[in-house]
Amino acid sequence: MAREKQKMEFRYYDIPRGEYVLAKLGKGWEQEYGLGYGRMLHFHNYLEIGYCYHGDGELIIENRSYHYGDNMFTIIPANIPHTTISSPGHICKWEFLFINLDDFLKETENDGQVSKEDMIRIINKRGTLKSKENHPILAKIILSIIREYREQSIYYKESVKGYLYALAIEMLRLDEEREKAKRSNKVNNYIKEAIQYVSDHYEEEIKIVDMAKQSGLSESHFRRLFEETMSMKPVEYINLVRIDKACNLIQKQDLSMEDICYRVGYQTPSTFNRNFKRLTGMTPYQWKGQEQQHDGILSNFNITAQPGWEGKE
């Protein structure tokens, strides 16, 4: 039996000739959203910006689900399926702007570093949900456009045009933030593989080329990326892990220093002693003689690759 196709609505809006914005404001947009529609998605013929003054619920954009609340706003380009579903019993207050940003940008002078075509392409890439707290400038621009349409003071249409260009620029910056986060997550995943490799093999002889292979990078690229991300060379990190393990062994087991030296991956006691003193400021025997218990030395370092492996939008 053929699987039934999911229903979807096209909700068409008509922006008045000579204008770029259709504002949907007022008490009529204070309601429990999604009643009678289930989780059916819809899309529009223009960019939709929605501002939630108060509420609680779920926003679905394509196959992504978000939780929305007070002072959050959506930016959803034309033709991107989405829907808003209030939590049961929650009356949510939203107001909406439908914007023909494509035509606005095409008809606006642009001497910037990004072409009109690239601006339109970037702006229409992806829908998102943001908060006033985290993106105050974007929120202020959106609320300013809403205010202009609510009050309709003299020259309000001219004022809106200024805000629309500012909106476009902030949306470009938002995309750049996303791209930087993607690049950062990608880099951190490379470094994560190398860090895990050191954790698993610190007792053995470790070559930098092996760490690079584990990360799927050339040795030269890996060395540069590791140092830029971790603020230390790969060999320095290997020594850091080995001496940290040695500190824990000295505390918890009654072993000779020579035995500890080999257990943490050093080939000679002299290399072990030299690295131990360089990182702790004392010899292994001095460390053992300290009355104060230590947790190792990794806690003294800011390992910058560890946070943020699981990127979040």
C-alpha positions in Angstrom: 0.0 0.0 0.0 1.4 3.4 -1.0 2.4 5.7 1.9 0.1 8.7 2.1 1.9 11.9 1.3 2.1 14.5 4.1 -0.2 17.5 3.5 1.3 21.0 3.2 -0.3 24.4 2.7 0.8 27.3 0.6 -0.3 30.5 2.3 -0.1 33.3 -0.2 0.2 37.0 0.7 -0.1 40.0 -1.5 2.1 43.0 -0.7 0.7 46.3 -1.9 2.3 47.7 -5.1 5.3 50.0 -4.3 5.8 48.5 -0.9 8.1 45.8 0.4 6.4 44.8 3.7 3.0 43.5 4.7 2.6 43.8 8.5 0.2 41.5 10.3 -0.3 43.1 13.7 -2.8 43.4 16.5 -4.9 41.2 18.8 -5.9 38.8 16.1 -2.5 37.3 16.3 -2.8 36.5 20.0 -4.1 32.9 20.0 -3.3 29.2 20.5 -1.4 28.3 17.4 -1.8 25.1 15.6 -5.3 24.2 16.7 -7.0 22.0 14.1 -3.8 21.7 12.0 -1.9 19.1 13.9 1.7 19.3 12.7 0.9 20.2 9.1 3.5 22.5 7.6 3.0 25.5 5.4 5.1 27.9 3.4 4.8 31.4 2.0 5.7 33.4 -1.1 7.7 36.0 0.9 10.2 36.0 3.8 8.3 35.7 7.1 9.5 37.3 10.3 7.5 36.5 13.4 8.1 38.1 16.8 6.8 36.2 19.9 6.1 38.7 22.7 4.9 36.0 25.1 4.2 32.3 24.6 5.4 28.8 24.8 5.4 26.1 22.1 7.2 24.4 19.3 8.4 25.8 16.1 9.1 23.3 13.2 11.2 24.5 10.3 11.6 21.7 7.6 12.8 18.8 9.7 14.1 20.8 12.6 12.2 21.4 15.9 12.7 24.3 18.2 11.2 25.4 21.5 10.1 29.0 21.5 9.3 31.4 24.3 9.0 35.0 25.3 10.9 37.6 23.2 12.0 35.2 20.5 11.7 35.7 16.8 11.7 33.6 13.6 13.3 34.4 10.2 11.9 32.1 7.6 12.6 32.7 3.9 10.0 32.1 1.2 9.1 28.5 0.2 10.6 27.0 3.4 8.0 24.7 5.1 7.3 25.4 8.8 4.6 25.7 11.4 4.1 27.0 14.9 2.4 24.9 17.6 1.4 26.4 21.0 1.9 24.3 24.1 -1.6 23.0 25.1 -3.6 25.8 26.7 -1.0 28.6 26.0 -2.3 31.7 24.3 0.7 33.1 22.4 1.1 36.7 21.2 2.9 36.9 17.9 3.1 39.6 15.2 4.4 39.0 11.7 6.1 40.8 8.9 6.0 39.4 5.3 8.8 41.0 3.4 9.7 41.1 -0.3 13.4 41.4 0.6 14.6 40.0 -2.8 13.0 42.9 -4.8 14.1 45.4 -2.2 17.7 44.4 -2.5 17.5 44.3 -6.3 16.2 47.8 -6.4 18.6 49.3 -3.8 22.0 50.7 -4.5 24.7 48.5 -3.3 28.4 49.4 -3.3 29.3 46.8 -0.6 31.7 43.8 -0.8 28.8 41.4 -1.4 26.8 41.5 -4.6 23.0 41.7 -4.6 22.7 38.2 -6.0 24.9 36.8 -3.2 23.0 38.7 -0.5 19.7 37.2 -1.7 21.2 33.7 -2.0 22.7 33.8 1.6 19.6 35.4 3.1 17.3 32.7 1.6 19.4 29.7 2.7 17.8 28.7 5.9 15.1 29.5 8.4 15.9 29.9 12.1 14.6 30.9 15.6 16.5 33.4 17.6 16.1 35.3 20.9 16.2 39.0 21.7 18.7 38.2 24.5 21.2 36.6 22.2 20.6 38.8 19.1 19.5 42.2 20.5 20.4 44.2 17.3 18.3 42.0 15.0 15.4 42.1 17.6 15.6 45.9 17.7 15.4 46.2 13.9 12.4 43.9 13.7 10.6 45.7 16.5 11.4 49.1 14.9 9.8 48.0 11.6 6.8 46.8 13.6 6.6 50.1 15.4 6.7 52.0 12.1 3.8 50.1 10.7 1.8 50.3 13.9 2.2 54.1 14.2 2.5 55.0 10.5 4.0 58.4 11.3 5.1 60.7 8.5 7.9 59.2 6.3 7.4 55.8 7.9 7.8 54.0 4.5 11.2 55.8 4.0 12.2 54.8 7.5 11.3 51.2 6.9 13.6 51.1 3.9 16.5 52.0 6.1 15.6 49.3 8.6 15.2 46.7 5.7 18.8 47.3 4.6 20.0 47.0 8.2 18.0 43.8 8.5 19.6 42.3 5.4 23.1 43.1 6.8 22.4 41.5 10.1 21.0 38.4 8.4 24.3 38.2 6.4 26.2 38.5 9.7 24.0 35.8 11.2 24.9 33.5 8.3 28.6 34.3 8.9 28.2 33.3 12.6 26.7 30.0 11.5 29.5 29.3 9.0 32.2 30.1 11.6 30.5 27.7 14.1 30.5 25.0 11.4 34.2 25.6 10.7 34.9 25.6 14.4 33.0 22.4 15.0 34.8 20.7 12.1 38.2 21.8 13.5 37.3 20.6 17.0 36.2 17.2 15.6 39.6 16.8 14.0 41.3 17.7 17.3 38.9 15.5 19.3 40.1 12.5 17.3 43.7 13.3 18.0 43.0 13.8 21.7 41.2 10.5 22.0 44.1 8.8 20.2 46.6 10.2 22.8 44.3 9.1 25.6 44.1 5.6 24.2 47.8 5.2 23.3 49.8 7.4 25.7 51.6 4.3 27.1 52.9 3.6 23.6 55.3 5.4 21.3 53.2 8.1 19.6 54.2 9.7 16.3 52.6 12.9 15.2 51.9 11.4 11.8 49.7 8.8 13.5 47.7 11.5 15.2 47.3 13.2 11.9 46.1 10.0 10.2 43.6 9.5 13.0 42.2 13.0 12.2 42.3 12.4 8.5 44.7 15.2 7.8 48.2 15.6 6.4 50.9 15.9 9.1 51.8 19.5 8.2 48.1 20.5 8.1 47.4 18.7 11.4 50.4 20.3 13.2 49.2 23.8 12.2 45.6 23.2 13.1 46.4 21.6 16.4 48.7 24.4 17.5 46.2 27.1 16.4 43.4 25.4 18.3 45.2 24.2 21.4 47.8 26.9 21.8 50.4 24.1 22.1 52.3 21.7 19.8 51.1 18.1 19.6 54.2 16.8 21.3 53.6 19.2 24.2 50.1 17.8 24.6 51.4 14.2 24.6 53.8 15.1 27.4 51.1 16.9 29.3 48.9 13.8 29.2 51.8 11.4 30.1 52.9 13.5 33.1 49.3 13.9 34.3 49.0 10.1 34.2 52.3 9.8 36.1 51.1 12.2 38.8 48.1 10.0 39.3 50.2 6.8 39.5 52.6 8.3 42.0 49.6 9.2 44.2 47.7 6.0 44.0 50.2 3.1 43.4 53.5 2.1 45.1 55.6 1.9 42.0 59.2 2.8 41.3 59.8 5.9 39.3 61.4 3.9 36.6 58.3 1.7 36.3 56.0 4.7 36.2 58.3 6.2 33.5 57.7 3.3 31.2 54.0 2.9 32.1 53.3 6.4 30.8 55.1 5.9 27.5 58.6 7.3 28.1 61.6 5.4 26.7 64.1 6.7 29.2 64.0 7.9 32.8 66.0 11.0 31.9 63.3 12.1 29.4 60.6 11.4 32.0 62.3 13.4 34.7 63.0 16.4 32.4 59.4 16.6 31.2 58.0 16.1 34.7 60.1 19.0 36.2 59.3 21.2 33.2 55.5 20.8 33.7 55.2 20.5 37.5 58.2 22.6 38.7 59.5 19.7 40.7 61.1 16.2 40.3 58.9 13.1 40.6 60.3 12.4 44.0 59.6 15.9 45.2 56.0 15.5 43.9 55.7 12.3 45.8 56.9 13.9 49.0 54.3 16.7 48.9 51.8 16.3 51.7 49.1 18.0 49.7 47.2 15.7 47.4 47.1 16.7 43.7 44.5 15.9 41.1 47.1 15.8 38.3 48.1 18.8 36.1 45.6 18.8 33.3 43.2 20.8 35.6 45.7 23.7 35.4 45.4 24.0 31.7 42.7 25.5 29.5 42.3 22.8 26.9 40.4 24.9 24.3 39.4 22.1 22.0 37.2 20.3 24.5 34.2 22.6 24.8 31.8 22.8 21.9 32.1 19.5 20.2 28.4 19.2 20.0 27.5 22.3 18.0 24.3 23.9 18.7 22.4 26.5 16.4 
